[in-house]
Amino acid sequence: MPNGRQNQPRGQQNKGGDQGVTQRLREGAERVGERVREGYDSASEAMAHGYRQTEGMIARNPAPSVFVAFGVGLGLGVLLSVALTAREEESWAERYIPDSFRNLPRSLRNLPDQVRNLADQVRHQAESMAQHISGR
């Protein structure tokens, strides 16, 4: 099956075929572009419609809208802070606060006993001073 293009130089053999492929590619790209534009337009219209509905709902219910927005913001803030905080091997308190201050809550647990003992010591001290004075 001899082809009439076989005797032509190599660069000129596919000239007509390349134009057809180029034309088909151009048409395909145009169709894709049109579909993308249509999709963008419909998404844009849907977003605008949803925005208008949301505005209307907020206008009809201002106080609940504020509370919902506050709750959503608070929830997102908590979630983000939990997600972004990394556990450290050694905490800031362990690095910079002396042991005597870090152990302070444990020593405060014994404080009521110490206060009770202090009251007994003061009472005994007063008695011993009275005995000392009367013994003179």
Stockholm file with secondary structure:
# STOCKHOLM 1.0

chainA/1-136         MPNGRQNQPRGQQNKGGDQGVTQRLREGAERVGERVREGYDSASEAMAHGYRQTEGMIARNPAPSVFVAFGVGLGLGVLLSVALTAREEESWAERYIPDSFRNLPRSLRNLPDQVRNLADQVRHQAESMAQHISGR
#=GR chainA/1-136 SS CCCTTTTSCHHHHTHHHHHHHHHHHHHHHHHHHHHHHHHHHHHHHHHHHHHHHHHHHHHHCHHHHHHHHHHHHHHHHHHHHHHHCCCCSSCHHHHHSCHHHHTHHHHHHTHHHHHHHHHHHHHHHHHHHHHHHHTC
#=GC SS_cons         CCCTTTTSCHHHHTHHHHHHHHHHHHHHHHHHHHHHHHHHHHHHHHHHHHHHHHHHHHHHCHHHHHHHHHHHHHHHHHHHHHHHCCCCSSCHHHHHSCHHHHTHHHHHHTHHHHHHHHHHHHHHHHHHHHHHHHTC
//
